[in-house]
Amino acid sequence: FATMQPEGAVQRMQAFLKEENTERLNHMAALEDWLADGVPLSKAVALSCLYEWYCQNLPAQHLWKVAGTVVAPRQLSCPTLIISALRDALVPAVCSYGLKEEIPASIWREAPVGHIGLMAGRQARTWCHTPYAEFIKHLK
């Protein structure tokens, strides 16, 4: 992610210097902590995401497997919520359009935020957390 916007960290630090609002500074600090958290990702998951998703596009070909079983979205019978971040540079929103078509009964939402903003931005509660909580609340 950092290689897509190498000046990003410098820009964020410069924003700290200019910001005077304490609430905004607290949010900025929390976001930086979240970004630097470094939660471990297993090698198998990392390789699957990088090579099987991005390089080989196995999910779109219905060839992606989890624990030896092909994941076929069209066969999903469980309730499904898809939230697509419209300003996502890492995983562009268009990447989720095929999934929307594969799971016609899914609930579809588009959020005018980026990759990180969807989960940890100032508008994350509006565009992701609240819709997800409502979705979960109505599951049977």
N, CA and C atoms as an extended XYZ file, in Angstrom:
420
Properties=species:S:1:pos:R:3:atomname:S:1:resname:S:1:resid:I:1 pbc="F F F"
N         0.831       -1.196        0.000 N   PHE     1
C         0.000        0.000        0.000 CA  PHE     1
C         0.866        1.247        0.000 C   PHE     1
N         1.934        1.212        0.790 N   ALA     2
C         2.819        2.369        0.888 CA  ALA     2
C         3.519        2.662       -0.431 C   ALA     2
N         3.777        1.636       -1.235 N   THR     3
C         4.451        1.869       -2.505 CA  THR     3
C         3.554        2.571       -3.518 C   THR     3
N         2.260        2.505       -3.340 N   MET     4
C         1.337        3.188       -4.243 CA  MET     4
C         1.325        4.696       -3.984 C   MET     4
N         1.631        5.072       -2.759 N   GLN     5
C         1.655        6.483       -2.390 CA  GLN     5
C         2.814        6.703       -1.413 C   GLN     5
N         4.054        6.665       -1.929 N   PRO     6
C         5.218        6.727       -1.045 CA  PRO     6
C         5.309        8.003       -0.218 C   PRO     6
N         4.719        9.074       -0.690 N   GLU     7
C         4.753       10.330        0.057 CA  GLU     7
C         3.656       10.409        1.120 C   GLU     7
N         2.811        9.400        1.205 N   GLY     8
C         1.670        9.411        2.113 CA  GLY     8
C         2.033        9.630        3.573 C   GLY     8
N         3.040        8.931        4.061 N   ALA     9
C         3.433        9.071        5.464 CA  ALA     9
C         3.916       10.490        5.756 C   ALA     9
N         4.689       11.045        4.839 N   VAL    10
C         5.174       12.419        5.016 CA  VAL    10
C         4.000       13.393        5.021 C   VAL    10
N         3.068       13.204        4.115 N   GLN    11
C         1.886       14.076        4.063 CA  GLN    11
C         1.072       13.982        5.343 C   GLN    11
N         0.931       12.780        5.887 N   ARG    12
C         0.174       12.623        7.130 CA  ARG    12
C         0.888       13.305        8.294 C   ARG    12
N         2.205       13.212        8.335 N   MET    13
C         2.963       13.877        9.410 CA  MET    13
C         2.866       15.399        9.280 C   MET    13
N         2.890       15.893        8.055 N   GLN    14
C         2.724       17.331        7.836 CA  GLN    14
C         1.330       17.783        8.278 C   GLN    14
N         0.337       16.928        8.058 N   ALA    15
C        -1.027       17.254        8.485 CA  ALA    15
C        -1.104       17.365       10.007 C   ALA    15
N        -0.343       16.529       10.716 N   PHE    16
C        -0.291       16.619       12.183 CA  PHE    16
C         0.171       18.008       12.618 C   PHE    16
N         1.184       18.522       11.937 N   LEU    17
C         1.737       19.832       12.306 CA  LEU    17
C         0.737       20.964       12.107 C   LEU    17
N        -0.123       20.830       11.116 N   LYS    18
C        -1.082       21.885       10.785 CA  LYS    18
C        -2.375       21.793       11.593 C   LYS    18
N        -2.702       20.598       12.069 N   GLU    19
C        -3.987       20.383       12.752 CA  GLU    19
C        -3.979       20.962       14.160 C   GLU    19
N        -5.043       21.669       14.493 N   GLU    20
C        -5.165       22.255       15.832 CA  GLU    20
C        -6.320       21.670       16.632 C   GLU    20
N        -7.235       21.013       15.967 N   ASN    21
C        -8.408       20.431       16.611 CA  ASN    21
C        -8.006       19.161       17.352 C   ASN    21
N        -8.200       19.149       18.665 N   THR    22
C        -7.778       18.016       19.503 CA  THR    22
C        -8.484       16.727       19.111 C   THR    22
N        -9.771       16.804       18.845 N   GLU    23
C       -10.512       15.594       18.468 CA  GLU    23
C        -9.968       15.027       17.166 C   GLU    23
N        -9.699       15.897       16.210 N   ARG    24
C        -9.142       15.464       14.924 CA  ARG    24
C        -7.730       14.891       15.129 C   ARG    24
N        -6.923       15.514       15.966 N   LEU    25
C        -5.579       14.996       16.253 CA  LEU    25
C        -5.646       13.611       16.883 C   LEU    25
N        -6.580       13.416       17.806 N   ASN    26
C        -6.749       12.098       18.435 CA  ASN    26
C        -7.119       11.044       17.396 C   ASN    26
N        -8.012       11.418       16.480 N   HIS    27
C        -8.411       10.482       15.433 CA  HIS    27
C        -7.219       10.166       14.523 C   HIS    27
N        -6.456       11.197       14.157 N   MET    28
C        -5.288       10.998       13.302 CA  MET    28
C        -4.270       10.075       13.976 C   MET    28
N        -4.058       10.252       15.266 N   ALA    29
C        -3.119        9.408       16.012 CA  ALA    29
C        -3.623        7.967       16.070 C   ALA    29
N        -4.915        7.795       16.306 N   ALA    30
C        -5.496        6.450       16.354 CA  ALA    30
C        -5.356        5.762       14.998 C   ALA    30
N        -5.566        6.506       13.927 N   LEU    31
C        -5.430        5.940       12.586 CA  LEU    31
C        -3.981        5.518       12.321 C   LEU    31
N        -3.026        6.344       12.715 N   GLU    32
C        -1.615        5.990       12.548 CA  GLU    32
C        -1.268        4.736       13.351 C   GLU    32
N        -1.800        4.637       14.563 N   ASP    33
C        -1.577        3.426       15.374 CA  ASP    33
C        -2.142        2.205       14.663 C   ASP    33
N        -3.336        2.359       14.101 N   TRP    34
C        -3.988        1.260       13.398 CA  TRP    34
C        -3.162        0.851       12.175 C   TRP    34
N        -2.683        1.838       11.428 N   LEU    35
C        -1.882        1.553       10.235 CA  LEU    35
C        -0.587        0.826       10.580 C   LEU    35
N         0.007        1.185       11.717 N   ALA    36
C         1.298        0.617       12.109 CA  ALA    36
C         1.160       -0.642       12.960 C   ALA    36
N        -0.055       -1.099       13.187 N   ASP    37
C        -0.316       -2.219       14.084 CA  ASP    37
C         0.434       -3.482       13.682 C   ASP    37
N         0.522       -3.744       12.408 N   GLY    38
C         1.267       -4.911       11.957 CA  GLY    38
C         0.699       -6.227       12.423 C   GLY    38
N        -0.613       -6.391       12.373 N   VAL    39
C        -1.232       -7.656       12.756 CA  VAL    39
C        -0.685       -8.749       11.841 C   VAL    39
N        -0.207       -9.841       12.410 N   PRO    40
C         0.402      -10.897       11.598 CA  PRO    40
C        -0.588      -11.511       10.603 C   PRO    40
N        -0.084      -11.776        9.430 N   LEU    41
C        -0.861      -12.439        8.388 CA  LEU    41
C        -0.080      -13.696        8.030 C   LEU    41
N        -0.750      -14.830        8.071 N   SER    42
C        -0.029      -16.070        7.777 CA  SER    42
C         0.490      -16.050        6.341 C   SER    42
N         1.584      -16.744        6.124 N   LYS    43
C         2.182      -16.807        4.795 CA  LYS    43
C         1.188      -17.374        3.783 C   LYS    43
N         0.450      -18.404        4.180 N   ALA    44
C        -0.508      -19.037        3.261 CA  ALA    44
C        -1.596      -18.060        2.830 C   ALA    44
N        -2.116      -17.280        3.768 N   VAL    45
C        -3.158      -16.306        3.433 CA  VAL    45
C        -2.575      -15.201        2.547 C   VAL    45
N        -1.398      -14.718        2.902 N   ALA    46
C        -0.763      -13.667        2.096 CA  ALA    46
C        -0.524      -14.139        0.664 C   ALA    46
N        -0.001      -15.345        0.507 N   LEU    47
C         0.252      -15.877       -0.831 CA  LEU    47
C        -1.042      -16.088       -1.606 C   LEU    47
N        -2.059      -16.580       -0.912 N   SER    48
C        -3.343      -16.787       -1.571 CA  SER    48
C        -3.906      -15.464       -2.078 C   SER    48
N        -3.890      -14.461       -1.221 N   CYS    49
C        -4.426      -13.150       -1.623 CA  CYS    49
C        -3.613      -12.551       -2.768 C   CYS    49
N        -2.302      -12.583       -2.646 N   LEU    50
C        -1.457      -11.956       -3.657 CA  LEU    50
C        -1.494      -12.706       -4.980 C   LEU    50
N        -1.202      -13.990       -4.955 N   TYR    51
C        -1.086      -14.732       -6.210 CA  TYR    51
C        -2.419      -15.259       -6.736 C   TYR    51
N        -3.200      -15.884       -5.868 N   GLU    52
C        -4.438      -16.500       -6.341 CA  GLU    52
C        -5.509      -15.458       -6.678 C   GLU    52
N        -5.544      -14.372       -5.897 N   TRP    53
C        -6.539      -13.334       -6.189 CA  TRP    53
C        -6.051      -12.380       -7.266 C   TRP    53
N        -4.911      -11.718       -6.997 N   TYR    54
C        -4.467      -10.641       -7.881 CA  TYR    54
C        -3.786      -11.136       -9.152 C   TYR    54
N        -2.895      -12.076       -9.038 N   CYS    55
C        -2.138      -12.517      -10.212 CA  CYS    55
C        -2.918      -13.493      -11.084 C   CYS    55
N        -3.560      -14.468      -10.463 N   GLN    56
C        -4.242      -15.511      -11.223 CA  GLN    56
C        -5.744      -15.285      -11.364 C   GLN    56
N        -6.296      -14.396      -10.550 N   ASN    57
C        -7.728      -14.084      -10.581 CA  ASN    57
C        -8.604      -15.345      -10.449 C   ASN    57
N        -8.191      -16.242       -9.566 N   LEU    58
C        -8.912      -17.507       -9.396 CA  LEU    58
C       -10.354      -17.341       -8.924 C   LEU    58
N       -10.664      -16.378       -8.042 N   PRO    59
C       -12.065      -16.256       -7.639 CA  PRO    59
C       -13.010      -16.006       -8.826 C   PRO    59
N       -12.601      -15.166       -9.750 N   ALA    60
C       -13.451      -14.865      -10.905 CA  ALA    60
C       -13.611      -16.067      -11.838 C   ALA    60
N       -12.652      -16.960      -11.780 N   GLN    61
C       -12.702      -18.165      -12.621 CA  GLN    61
C       -13.364      -19.345      -11.910 C   GLN    61
N       -13.823      -19.105      -10.693 N   HIS    62
C       -14.411      -20.152       -9.856 CA  HIS    62
C       -13.428      -21.290       -9.605 C   HIS    62
N       -12.166      -20.922       -9.394 N   LEU    63
C       -11.121      -21.909       -9.136 CA  LEU    63
C       -10.430      -21.702       -7.797 C   LEU    63
N       -10.848      -20.680       -7.045 N   TRP    64
C       -10.210      -20.399       -5.757 CA  TRP    64
C       -10.745      -21.369       -4.710 C   TRP    64
N        -9.826      -21.946       -3.945 N   LYS    65
C       -10.204      -22.940       -2.946 CA  LYS    65
C        -9.834      -22.481       -1.546 C   LYS    65
N       -10.676      -22.870       -0.590 N   VAL    66
C       -10.400      -22.692        0.829 CA  VAL    66
C       -10.544      -24.075        1.443 C   VAL    66
N        -9.490      -24.535        2.089 N   ALA    67
C        -9.462      -25.864        2.705 CA  ALA    67
C        -9.868      -26.946        1.696 C   ALA    67
N        -9.414      -26.788        0.446 N   GLY    68
C        -9.664      -27.791       -0.579 CA  GLY    68
C       -11.009      -27.691       -1.276 C   GLY    68
N       -11.856      -26.767       -0.858 N   THR    69
C       -13.178      -26.623       -1.460 CA  THR    69
C       -13.232      -25.351       -2.298 C   THR    69
N       -13.725      -25.479       -3.515 N   VAL    70
C       -13.859      -24.314       -4.386 CA  VAL    70
C       -14.899      -23.367       -3.789 C   VAL    70
N       -14.539      -22.096       -3.730 N   VAL    71
C       -15.456      -21.072       -3.249 CA  VAL    71
C       -16.233      -20.567       -4.462 C   VAL    71
N       -17.502      -20.898       -4.524 N   ALA    72
C       -18.358      -20.508       -5.642 CA  ALA    72
C       -19.418      -19.540       -5.125 C   ALA    72
N       -19.208      -18.255       -5.310 N   PRO    73
C       -20.152      -17.270       -4.764 CA  PRO    73
C       -21.605      -17.526       -5.156 C   PRO    73
N       -21.847      -17.962       -6.384 N   ARG    74
C       -23.216      -18.189       -6.849 CA  ARG    74
C       -23.932      -19.251       -6.008 C   ARG    74
N       -23.173      -20.120       -5.357 N   GLN    75
C       -23.757      -21.183       -4.550 CA  GLN    75
C       -23.991      -20.776       -3.095 C   GLN    75
N       -23.579      -19.570       -2.739 N   LEU    76
C       -23.786      -19.120       -1.362 CA  LEU    76
C       -25.278      -18.980       -1.074 C   LEU    76
N       -25.688      -19.542        0.025 N   SER    77
C       -27.090      -19.428        0.417 CA  SER    77
C       -27.246      -18.547        1.656 C   SER    77
N       -26.134      -18.097        2.185 N   CYS    78
C       -26.179      -17.269        3.393 CA  CYS    78
C       -26.377      -15.795        3.017 C   CYS    78
N       -26.957      -15.020        3.918 N   PRO    79
C       -27.077      -13.582        3.665 CA  PRO    79
C       -25.694      -12.978        3.435 C   PRO    79
N       -25.610      -12.072        2.477 N   THR    80
C       -24.319      -11.498        2.107 CA  THR    80
C       -24.433       -9.984        1.965 C   THR    80
N       -23.514       -9.290        2.594 N   LEU    81
C       -23.422       -7.830        2.495 CA  LEU    81
C       -22.129       -7.501        1.762 C   LEU    81
N       -22.231       -6.694        0.724 N   ILE    82
C       -21.063       -6.238       -0.021 CA  ILE    82
C       -20.996       -4.720        0.114 C   ILE    82
N       -19.892       -4.214        0.651 N   ILE    83
C       -19.681       -2.770        0.742 CA  ILE    83
C       -18.443       -2.458       -0.084 C   ILE    83
N       -18.618       -1.673       -1.113 N   SER    84
C       -17.545       -1.351       -2.037 CA  SER    84
C       -17.091        0.088       -1.818 C   SER    84
N       -15.791        0.268       -1.610 N   ALA    85
C       -15.228        1.607       -1.388 CA  ALA    85
C       -14.915        2.245       -2.741 C   ALA    85
N       -15.628        3.295       -3.077 N   LEU    86
C       -15.531        3.905       -4.403 CA  LEU    86
C       -14.195        4.595       -4.674 C   LEU    86
N       -13.491        5.015       -3.623 N   ARG    87
C       -12.196        5.692       -3.818 CA  ARG    87
C       -11.023        4.800       -3.404 C   ARG    87
N       -11.224        3.506       -3.488 N   ASP    88
C       -10.194        2.544       -3.093 CA  ASP    88
C        -9.181        2.392       -4.221 C   ASP    88
N        -7.931        2.766       -3.959 N   ALA    89
C        -6.874        2.636       -4.963 CA  ALA    89
C        -6.227        1.250       -4.915 C   ALA    89
N        -6.293        0.585       -3.782 N   LEU    90
C        -5.676       -0.730       -3.626 CA  LEU    90
C        -6.559       -1.827       -4.235 C   LEU    90
N        -7.834       -1.802       -3.906 N   VAL    91
C        -8.805       -2.743       -4.461 CA  VAL    91
C        -9.939       -1.900       -5.042 C   VAL    91
N        -9.812       -1.497       -6.304 N   PRO    92
C       -10.832       -0.626       -6.902 CA  PRO    92
C       -12.240       -1.216       -6.801 C   PRO    92
N       -13.205       -0.336       -6.671 N   ALA    93
C       -14.600       -0.757       -6.511 CA  ALA    93
C       -15.033       -1.720       -7.612 C   ALA    93
N       -14.538       -1.532       -8.803 N   VAL    94
C       -14.923       -2.392       -9.929 CA  VAL    94
C       -14.609       -3.862       -9.649 C   VAL    94
N       -13.656       -4.124       -8.765 N   CYS    95
C       -13.308       -5.507       -8.420 CA  CYS    95
C       -14.463       -6.240       -7.745 C   CYS    95
N       -15.356       -5.523       -7.123 N   SER    96
C       -16.461       -6.174       -6.419 CA  SER    96
C       -17.713       -6.305       -7.277 C   SER    96
N       -17.730       -5.705       -8.443 N   TYR    97
C       -18.936       -5.754       -9.274 CA  TYR    97
C       -19.283       -7.179       -9.709 C   TYR    97
N       -18.264       -7.975      -10.021 N   GLY    98
C       -18.519       -9.361      -10.395 CA  GLY    98
C       -19.135      -10.147       -9.256 C   GLY    98
N       -18.693       -9.869       -8.036 N   LEU    99
C       -19.248      -10.551       -6.869 CA  LEU    99
C       -20.716      -10.179       -6.688 C   LEU    99
N       -21.021       -8.932       -6.929 N   LYS   100
C       -22.416       -8.479       -6.845 CA  LYS   100
C       -23.287       -9.263       -7.833 C   LYS   100
N       -22.774       -9.491       -9.031 N   GLU   101
C       -23.525      -10.248      -10.040 CA  GLU   101
C       -23.614      -11.728       -9.683 C   GLU   101
N       -22.562      -12.264       -9.058 N   GLU   102
C       -22.528      -13.680       -8.691 CA  GLU   102
C       -23.461      -14.002       -7.522 C   GLU   102
N       -23.717      -13.012       -6.689 N   ILE   103
C       -24.590      -13.226       -5.528 CA  ILE   103
C       -25.761      -12.241       -5.649 C   ILE   103
N       -26.716      -12.530       -6.525 N   PRO   104
C       -27.794      -11.571       -6.802 CA  PRO   104
C       -28.630      -11.189       -5.580 C   PRO   104
N       -28.723      -12.065       -4.594 N   ALA   105
C       -29.521      -11.751       -3.402 CA  ALA   105
C       -28.730      -10.936       -2.378 C   ALA   105
N       -27.499      -10.596       -2.707 N   SER   106
C       -26.676       -9.850       -1.751 CA  SER   106
C       -27.209       -8.433       -1.558 C   SER   106
N       -26.861       -7.881       -0.432 N   ILE   107
C       -27.157       -6.472       -0.160 CA  ILE   107
C       -25.926       -5.695       -0.596 C   ILE   107
N       -26.120       -4.712       -1.437 N   TRP   108
C       -25.028       -3.976       -2.062 CA  TRP   108
C       -24.999       -2.541       -1.565 C   TRP   108
N       -23.823       -2.098       -1.140 N   ARG   109
C       -23.636       -0.712       -0.713 CA  ARG   109
C       -22.363       -0.178       -1.351 C   ARG   109
N       -22.382        1.081       -1.728 N   GLU   110
C       -21.187        1.765       -2.207 CA  GLU   110
C       -20.886        2.901       -1.246 C   GLU   110
N       -19.623        3.039       -0.899 N   ALA   111
C       -19.215        4.062        0.057 CA  ALA   111
C       -18.220        5.015       -0.608 C   ALA   111
N       -18.423        6.319       -0.491 N   PRO   112
C       -17.524        7.292       -1.123 CA  PRO   112
C       -16.252        7.521       -0.304 C   PRO   112
N       -15.556        6.443       -0.006 N   VAL   113
C       -14.331        6.488        0.805 CA  VAL   113
C       -13.286        5.595        0.147 C   VAL   113
N       -12.090        5.566        0.723 N   GLY   114
C       -11.016        4.727        0.221 CA  GLY   114
C       -10.867        3.449        1.023 C   GLY   114
N        -9.818        2.721        0.718 N   HIS   115
C        -9.555        1.410        1.315 CA  HIS   115
C        -9.499        1.485        2.844 C   HIS   115
N        -8.686        2.373        3.366 N   ILE   116
C        -8.541        2.508        4.811 CA  ILE   116
C        -9.727        3.253        5.405 C   ILE   116
N       -10.212        4.234        4.683 N   GLY   117
C       -11.345        5.014        5.166 CA  GLY   117
C       -12.582        4.177        5.439 C   GLY   117
N       -12.741        3.107        4.687 N   LEU   118
C       -13.917        2.256        4.872 CA  LEU   118
C       -13.955        1.645        6.266 C   LEU   118
N       -12.812        1.263        6.787 N   MET   119
C       -12.769        0.616        8.095 CA  MET   119
C       -12.353        1.532        9.231 C   MET   119
N       -11.476        2.505        8.942 N   ALA   120
C       -10.893        3.279       10.038 CA  ALA   120
C       -10.973        4.791        9.845 C   ALA   120
N       -11.600        5.249        8.789 N   GLY   121
C       -11.692        6.689        8.548 CA  GLY   121
C       -12.771        7.356        9.383 C   GLY   121
N       -12.833        8.671        9.273 N   ARG   122
C       -13.836        9.443       10.032 CA  ARG   122
C       -15.264        9.074        9.644 C   ARG   122
N       -15.454        8.583        8.429 N   GLN   123
C       -16.797        8.224        7.965 CA  GLN   123
C       -17.056        6.716        8.016 C   GLN   123
N       -16.123        5.965        8.598 N   ALA   124
C       -16.257        4.504        8.643 CA  ALA   124
C       -17.539        4.064        9.347 C   ALA   124
N       -17.897        4.756       10.408 N   ARG   125
C       -19.119        4.385       11.136 CA  ARG   125
C       -20.333        4.519       10.210 C   ARG   125
N       -20.388        5.583        9.451 N   THR   126
C       -21.521        5.829        8.554 CA  THR   126
C       -21.579        4.825        7.416 C   THR   126
N       -20.441        4.606        6.765 N   TRP   127
C       -20.433        3.829        5.534 CA  TRP   127
C       -20.179        2.335        5.714 C   TRP   127
N       -19.621        1.944        6.863 N   CYS   128
C       -19.299        0.526        7.048 CA  CYS   128
C       -19.837       -0.039        8.359 C   CYS   128
N       -19.426        0.530        9.481 N   HIS   129
C       -19.760       -0.068       10.772 CA  HIS   129
C       -21.266       -0.160       11.021 C   HIS   129
N       -21.987        0.938       10.809 N   THR   130
C       -23.432        0.929       11.063 CA  THR   130
C       -24.173        0.010       10.099 C   THR   130
N       -23.918        0.097        8.777 N   PRO   131
C       -24.601       -0.853        7.878 CA  PRO   131
C       -24.286       -2.311        8.217 C   PRO   131
N       -23.038       -2.574        8.598 N   TYR   132
C       -22.669       -3.945        8.958 CA  TYR   132
C       -23.395       -4.383       10.230 C   TYR   132
N       -23.444       -3.500       11.227 N   ALA   133
C       -24.134       -3.840       12.473 CA  ALA   133
C       -25.613       -4.096       12.216 C   ALA   133
N       -26.240       -3.285       11.358 N   GLU   134
C       -27.656       -3.496       11.015 CA  GLU   134
C       -27.839       -4.820       10.278 C   GLU   134
N       -26.916       -5.131        9.396 N   PHE   135
C       -26.970       -6.387        8.661 CA  PHE   135
C       -26.897       -7.576        9.617 C   PHE   135
N       -25.950       -7.540       10.532 N   ILE   136
C       -25.765       -8.613       11.522 CA  ILE   136
C       -26.982       -8.737       12.423 C   ILE   136
N       -27.532       -7.606       12.814 N   LYS   137
C       -28.685       -7.590       13.734 CA  LYS   137
C       -29.888       -8.343       13.148 C   LYS   137
N       -30.023       -8.315       11.836 N   HIS   138
C       -31.187       -8.925       11.206 CA  HIS   138
C       -30.954      -10.353       10.715 C   HIS   138
N       -29.782      -10.903       10.984 N   LEU   139
C       -29.532      -12.295       10.602 CA  LEU   139
C       -30.300      -13.222       11.541 C   LEU   139
N       -30.731      -14.316       11.021 N   LYS   140
C       -31.484      -15.277       11.835 CA  LYS   140
C       -30.658      -16.504       12.069 C   LYS   140
